[in-house]
Amino acid sequence: MTLLLNLFAQVPGTTTPEMLEEYLQDLSQLKWYIVPLFVITIYIVCSEIEKKHYSVVFAAFAFWLVDVFNETWNSMVYATTGQPVWGVTAAGGTSLEILIGYNIEISFLFLIIGIVSCKWLKTTPGYEGEGFWGANKNWITDPNNMFYKYNVKRKDLSLDERKIKTKAILGRVIPAVTGSILAVIIEIILNKAGLLTWEKSWWQASVPYLIFLIGYCPFFFAAVIVHDLPRKKQFIVVGAILAVVVILLVISGSLGMLGKQIPEWRWLNS
């Protein structure tokens, strides 16, 4: 009982800027282990490409890019208010703290999780098609695709088609929700271990639904949606996410919002 109370204790804003910025963008902290970690990540991606699981790779990059988007606006919050929504500290022993709540280990981890999240998905044999551009060619008639009969009104579907459609959607929603819940649980553990900090009163283990809805659901749902799209649409959606992320990075970077907090804007936190 005591352990549960401690897990859901609400202690926002317990870290200082010095703690959060100790290793921020400090290349002198690079360690050798990051090299094999990078190689392992590349190996996993290449293995999926070798197996022609291109949809899995597209989905994984969608997952990863949505996380980068979240990490960017979190850095902007910190730079302007002096307090991020979440942060990482030197206690985690990171090799490189890229942004205030984002290190290189998290970056590799999330790309791998994006791939793993698609391993849970039930697929129809041959869904990748014969050629590179043939992925999900029959997405509207594929009983394992979440877009099954999406272009037909529900009232025009037969009873069997409705059942198939419901099952197909649940086949993507359940893994996405399950993955998000597991991720929140892991994050709670990391927070209690001091490797990850939560700095806002509304971003705590006592209100996990926000961490669930904002912190992880967008990642997993982006992955499963992209996974089930035809190849050209995968390019369009991932390209659109990439464009938004790049634009946000350029704007925030040009304003100095990707590093330490901006003293001139500290009034926003008053």
SENU-892519 format. One record per residue (C-alpha): residue number from 1; residue in one letter; x negated, y, z. Coordinates in Angstrom, 1 decimal. Layout:
REM residues N
<vodren NUM,A,<X,Y,Z>> ...
This chain:
REM residues 270
<vodren 1,M,<0.0,0.0,0.0>> <vodren 2,T,<-2.8,2.4,0.9>> <vodren 3,L,<-4.5,1.6,-2.4>> <vodren 4,L,<-1.3,2.5,-4.3>> <vodren 5,L,<-1.0,5.8,-2.4>> <vodren 6,N,<-4.6,6.6,-3.2>> <vodren 7,L,<-4.1,5.8,-6.9>> <vodren 8,F,<-1.2,8.2,-7.1>> <vodren 9,A,<-2.7,10.9,-4.9>> <vodren 10,Q,<-2.5,14.4,-6.6>> <vodren 11,V,<-5.8,16.3,-6.2>> <vodren 12,P,<-6.0,18.7,-9.1>> <vodren 13,G,<-8.9,21.1,-9.7>> <vodren 14,T,<-11.4,19.4,-7.5>> <vodren 15,T,<-14.4,19.9,-9.8>> <vodren 16,T,<-16.4,23.0,-10.5>> <vodren 17,P,<-17.5,24.4,-13.9>> <vodren 18,E,<-21.1,23.4,-12.9>> <vodren 19,M,<-20.0,19.8,-12.5>> <vodren 20,L,<-18.1,19.7,-15.8>> <vodren 21,E,<-20.8,21.5,-17.8>> <vodren 22,E,<-23.9,19.8,-16.3>> <vodren 23,Y,<-24.5,17.6,-19.3>> <vodren 24,L,<-22.3,19.5,-21.8>> <vodren 25,Q,<-23.9,19.3,-25.3>> <vodren 26,D,<-27.3,18.5,-23.8>> <vodren 27,L,<-29.2,16.4,-26.3>> <vodren 28,S,<-32.0,15.8,-23.7>> <vodren 29,Q,<-29.6,13.3,-22.1>> <vodren 30,L,<-29.5,11.0,-25.1>> <vodren 31,K,<-30.3,7.4,-24.2>> <vodren 32,W,<-31.4,4.4,-26.2>> <vodren 33,Y,<-28.2,2.4,-25.5>> <vodren 34,I,<-26.3,4.7,-27.8>> <vodren 35,V,<-28.1,3.3,-30.8>> <vodren 36,P,<-27.0,-0.3,-30.4>> <vodren 37,L,<-23.5,1.0,-29.5>> <vodren 38,F,<-23.4,3.0,-32.7>> <vodren 39,V,<-24.6,-0.1,-34.7>> <vodren 40,I,<-21.9,-2.3,-33.0>> <vodren 41,T,<-19.2,0.2,-33.9>> <vodren 42,I,<-20.4,0.4,-37.6>> <vodren 43,Y,<-20.6,-3.5,-37.7>> <vodren 44,I,<-17.0,-3.8,-36.5>> <vodren 45,V,<-15.8,-1.3,-39.1>> <vodren 46,C,<-17.8,-3.0,-41.9>> <vodren 47,S,<-16.4,-6.4,-40.8>> <vodren 48,E,<-12.9,-5.1,-41.4>> <vodren 49,I,<-13.9,-3.7,-44.7>> <vodren 50,E,<-15.5,-6.9,-45.7>> <vodren 51,K,<-12.3,-8.8,-44.9>> <vodren 52,K,<-10.5,-6.2,-47.0>> <vodren 53,H,<-8.5,-5.0,-44.0>> <vodren 54,Y,<-8.5,-1.4,-45.3>> <vodren 55,S,<-5.2,-0.6,-43.7>> <vodren 56,V,<-6.7,-1.4,-40.3>> <vodren 57,V,<-9.6,1.0,-41.0>> <vodren 58,F,<-7.4,3.8,-42.1>> <vodren 59,A,<-5.2,3.3,-39.0>> <vodren 60,A,<-8.3,3.3,-36.8>> <vodren 61,F,<-9.5,6.6,-38.2>> <vodren 62,A,<-6.0,8.1,-37.7>> <vodren 63,F,<-6.2,6.9,-34.1>> <vodren 64,W,<-9.6,8.5,-33.7>> <vodren 65,L,<-8.7,11.8,-35.4>> <vodren 66,V,<-5.7,12.3,-33.2>> <vodren 67,D,<-7.9,11.9,-30.2>> <vodren 68,V,<-10.4,14.5,-31.5>> <vodren 69,F,<-7.4,16.9,-32.0>> <vodren 70,N,<-6.5,16.4,-28.3>> <vodren 71,E,<-10.0,16.8,-27.1>> <vodren 72,T,<-10.4,20.0,-29.2>> <vodren 73,W,<-7.4,21.8,-27.7>> <vodren 74,N,<-8.4,20.6,-24.2>> <vodren 75,S,<-11.8,22.3,-24.8>> <vodren 76,M,<-10.0,25.5,-25.9>> <vodren 77,V,<-8.0,25.5,-22.7>> <vodren 78,Y,<-11.2,25.1,-20.6>> <vodren 79,A,<-13.1,27.8,-22.5>> <vodren 80,T,<-10.3,30.4,-22.0>> <vodren 81,T,<-9.0,29.5,-18.5>> <vodren 82,G,<-12.0,27.9,-16.8>> <vodren 83,Q,<-10.0,24.7,-16.1>> <vodren 84,P,<-9.4,21.9,-18.6>> <vodren 85,V,<-6.5,19.5,-18.5>> <vodren 86,W,<-9.0,16.7,-18.1>> <vodren 87,G,<-12.8,16.5,-18.1>> <vodren 88,V,<-15.8,14.2,-17.8>> <vodren 89,T,<-18.7,14.7,-15.4>> <vodren 90,A,<-22.3,13.6,-15.1>> <vodren 91,A,<-21.1,10.8,-12.7>> <vodren 92,G,<-20.2,8.8,-15.8>> <vodren 93,G,<-23.8,8.6,-16.9>> <vodren 94,T,<-23.0,9.7,-20.5>> <vodren 95,S,<-25.6,9.8,-23.2>> <vodren 96,L,<-23.9,12.9,-24.8>> <vodren 97,E,<-21.0,15.0,-23.5>> <vodren 98,I,<-19.7,16.4,-26.8>> <vodren 99,L,<-16.8,18.5,-25.4>> <vodren 100,I,<-15.7,19.2,-21.9>> <vodren 101,G,<-13.6,16.0,-21.7>> <vodren 102,Y,<-15.1,14.0,-24.5>> <vodren 103,N,<-18.4,12.1,-24.7>> <vodren 104,I,<-19.9,10.0,-27.4>> <vodren 105,E,<-19.1,6.8,-25.6>> <vodren 106,I,<-15.4,7.7,-25.7>> <vodren 107,S,<-15.7,8.5,-29.4>> <vodren 108,F,<-17.0,5.1,-30.3>> <vodren 109,L,<-14.5,3.4,-27.9>> <vodren 110,F,<-11.5,5.1,-29.4>> <vodren 111,L,<-12.5,4.1,-33.0>> <vodren 112,I,<-12.8,0.5,-31.8>> <vodren 113,I,<-9.5,0.7,-29.9>> <vodren 114,G,<-7.9,2.0,-33.1>> <vodren 115,I,<-8.9,-1.2,-34.8>> <vodren 116,V,<-7.9,-3.5,-31.9>> <vodren 117,S,<-4.5,-1.8,-31.8>> <vodren 118,C,<-3.8,-3.1,-35.3>> <vodren 119,K,<-4.8,-6.7,-34.4>> <vodren 120,W,<-1.5,-7.0,-32.4>> <vodren 121,L,<0.6,-6.3,-35.4>> <vodren 122,K,<2.4,-9.0,-37.2>> <vodren 123,T,<1.8,-8.8,-40.9>> <vodren 124,T,<3.1,-10.5,-44.1>> <vodren 125,P,<0.4,-12.5,-45.9>> <vodren 126,G,<-1.0,-10.5,-48.8>> <vodren 127,Y,<0.2,-7.2,-47.4>> <vodren 128,E,<-3.1,-5.6,-48.4>> <vodren 129,G,<-2.4,-6.5,-52.1>> <vodren 130,E,<-4.8,-7.9,-54.7>> <vodren 131,G,<-6.7,-4.6,-55.3>> <vodren 132,F,<-7.7,-1.7,-53.1>> <vodren 133,W,<-4.6,0.3,-54.2>> <vodren 134,G,<-2.2,-2.5,-53.7>> <vodren 135,A,<-1.8,-2.2,-49.9>> <vodren 136,N,<1.8,-2.4,-48.6>> <vodren 137,K,<3.0,-2.3,-52.2>> <vodren 138,N,<6.3,-3.9,-51.1>> <vodren 139,W,<6.6,-1.9,-47.9>> <vodren 140,I,<10.3,-1.2,-48.3>> <vodren 141,T,<11.1,-5.0,-48.7>> <vodren 142,D,<8.4,-6.3,-46.3>> <vodren 143,P,<10.2,-7.8,-43.2>> <vodren 144,N,<7.1,-7.1,-41.1>> <vodren 145,N,<6.7,-3.5,-42.2>> <vodren 146,M,<8.2,-0.8,-40.0>> <vodren 147,F,<9.5,1.0,-43.1>> <vodren 148,Y,<11.6,-1.9,-44.2>> <vodren 149,K,<14.8,-0.6,-46.0>> <vodren 150,Y,<14.0,2.9,-44.7>> <vodren 151,N,<15.6,4.3,-47.9>> <vodren 152,V,<18.9,2.6,-47.3>> <vodren 153,K,<21.5,3.9,-44.9>> <vodren 154,R,<22.2,1.6,-42.0>> <vodren 155,K,<25.9,1.2,-42.9>> <vodren 156,D,<24.9,-0.1,-46.3>> <vodren 157,L,<22.7,-2.8,-44.8>> <vodren 158,S,<23.9,-6.4,-44.3>> <vodren 159,L,<23.9,-7.8,-40.8>> <vodren 160,D,<20.7,-9.8,-41.5>> <vodren 161,E,<19.0,-6.8,-43.0>> <vodren 162,R,<19.8,-4.8,-39.9>> <vodren 163,K,<18.3,-7.5,-37.7>> <vodren 164,I,<15.2,-7.6,-39.8>> <vodren 165,K,<14.8,-3.8,-39.7>> <vodren 166,T,<15.2,-3.7,-36.0>> <vodren 167,K,<12.7,-6.5,-35.5>> <vodren 168,A,<10.2,-4.8,-37.8>> <vodren 169,I,<10.5,-1.5,-36.0>> <vodren 170,L,<10.2,-3.1,-32.6>> <vodren 171,G,<7.2,-5.0,-33.9>> <vodren 172,R,<5.4,-1.7,-34.1>> <vodren 173,V,<6.9,0.3,-31.3>> <vodren 174,I,<6.3,-2.4,-28.6>> <vodren 175,P,<2.6,-2.8,-29.3>> <vodren 176,A,<2.2,1.0,-29.5>> <vodren 177,V,<4.0,1.5,-26.2>> <vodren 178,T,<2.2,-1.4,-24.5>> <vodren 179,G,<-1.2,-0.1,-25.7>> <vodren 180,S,<-0.4,3.4,-24.3>> <vodren 181,I,<0.7,2.0,-20.9>> <vodren 182,L,<-2.5,-0.1,-20.7>> <vodren 183,A,<-4.6,2.9,-21.6>> <vodren 184,V,<-2.9,5.0,-18.9>> <vodren 185,I,<-3.7,2.4,-16.3>> <vodren 186,I,<-7.3,2.2,-17.4>> <vodren 187,E,<-7.5,6.0,-17.2>> <vodren 188,I,<-6.1,6.1,-13.7>> <vodren 189,I,<-8.9,3.6,-12.7>> <vodren 190,L,<-11.6,5.8,-14.4>> <vodren 191,N,<-10.2,8.8,-12.6>> <vodren 192,K,<-10.3,7.2,-9.2>> <vodren 193,A,<-13.9,6.1,-10.0>> <vodren 194,G,<-14.9,9.7,-10.7>> <vodren 195,L,<-15.8,9.1,-14.3>> <vodren 196,L,<-12.8,11.2,-15.6>> <vodren 197,T,<-11.3,14.2,-13.9>> <vodren 198,W,<-7.8,15.6,-14.0>> <vodren 199,E,<-7.6,19.3,-13.4>> <vodren 200,K,<-3.9,20.2,-13.7>> <vodren 201,S,<-1.2,19.4,-11.2>> <vodren 202,W,<1.0,18.2,-14.0>> <vodren 203,W,<-1.7,15.8,-15.4>> <vodren 204,Q,<-2.0,13.4,-12.6>> <vodren 205,A,<-1.3,9.7,-11.8>> <vodren 206,S,<1.8,10.9,-9.9>> <vodren 207,V,<3.2,12.1,-13.2>> <vodren 208,P,<1.9,9.5,-15.6>> <vodren 209,Y,<4.6,10.0,-18.2>> <vodren 210,L,<2.8,13.1,-19.6>> <vodren 211,I,<-0.5,11.2,-19.9>> <vodren 212,F,<1.5,8.5,-21.6>> <vodren 213,L,<3.4,10.7,-24.0>> <vodren 214,I,<0.7,13.3,-24.8>> <vodren 215,G,<-2.5,11.4,-24.0>> <vodren 216,Y,<-1.9,8.1,-25.8>> <vodren 217,C,<1.4,7.6,-27.6>> <vodren 218,P,<0.4,9.9,-30.5>> <vodren 219,F,<-2.8,7.8,-31.0>> <vodren 220,F,<-1.1,4.4,-31.1>> <vodren 221,F,<1.9,5.5,-33.1>> <vodren 222,A,<-0.4,7.3,-35.6>> <vodren 223,A,<-2.3,4.1,-36.1>> <vodren 224,V,<0.8,1.8,-36.6>> <vodren 225,I,<2.5,4.3,-38.9>> <vodren 226,V,<-0.6,4.7,-41.1>> <vodren 227,H,<-1.2,0.9,-41.1>> <vodren 228,D,<2.2,0.3,-42.7>> <vodren 229,L,<2.1,3.0,-45.4>> <vodren 230,P,<1.0,2.3,-49.0>> <vodren 231,R,<-2.6,3.1,-49.8>> <vodren 232,K,<-2.0,6.5,-51.4>> <vodren 233,K,<0.2,7.6,-48.5>> <vodren 234,Q,<-2.5,6.4,-46.1>> <vodren 235,F,<-4.9,8.8,-47.8>> <vodren 236,I,<-2.5,11.6,-47.7>> <vodren 237,V,<-1.6,11.2,-44.0>> <vodren 238,V,<-5.2,10.6,-42.8>> <vodren 239,G,<-6.4,13.4,-45.0>> <vodren 240,A,<-3.7,15.8,-43.5>> <vodren 241,I,<-4.7,14.9,-40.0>> <vodren 242,L,<-8.4,15.4,-40.9>> <vodren 243,A,<-7.6,18.8,-42.4>> <vodren 244,V,<-5.8,19.9,-39.2>> <vodren 245,V,<-8.6,18.7,-37.0>> <vodren 246,V,<-11.3,20.4,-39.2>> <vodren 247,I,<-9.4,23.7,-39.3>> <vodren 248,L,<-8.9,23.6,-35.5>> <vodren 249,L,<-12.6,22.8,-34.9>> <vodren 250,V,<-13.7,25.6,-37.3>> <vodren 251,I,<-11.4,28.2,-35.6>> <vodren 252,S,<-12.2,27.1,-32.0>> <vodren 253,G,<-15.9,26.8,-32.8>> <vodren 254,S,<-16.1,30.2,-34.4>> <vodren 255,L,<-14.5,31.7,-31.3>> <vodren 256,G,<-16.9,29.9,-29.0>> <vodren 257,M,<-14.3,27.6,-27.5>> <vodren 258,L,<-16.1,24.3,-27.9>> <vodren 259,G,<-18.7,24.8,-25.2>> <vodren 260,K,<-18.7,26.5,-21.8>> <vodren 261,Q,<-15.9,28.6,-20.6>> <vodren 262,I,<-15.6,32.2,-21.9>> <vodren 263,P,<-15.9,34.7,-18.9>> <vodren 264,E,<-14.3,37.5,-20.8>> <vodren 265,W,<-11.1,35.4,-21.1>> <vodren 266,R,<-11.1,34.2,-17.5>> <vodren 267,W,<-8.1,36.5,-16.8>> <vodren 268,L,<-5.9,33.9,-18.4>> <vodren 269,N,<-6.5,31.8,-15.4>> <vodren 270,S,<-5.4,34.4,-12.9>> 
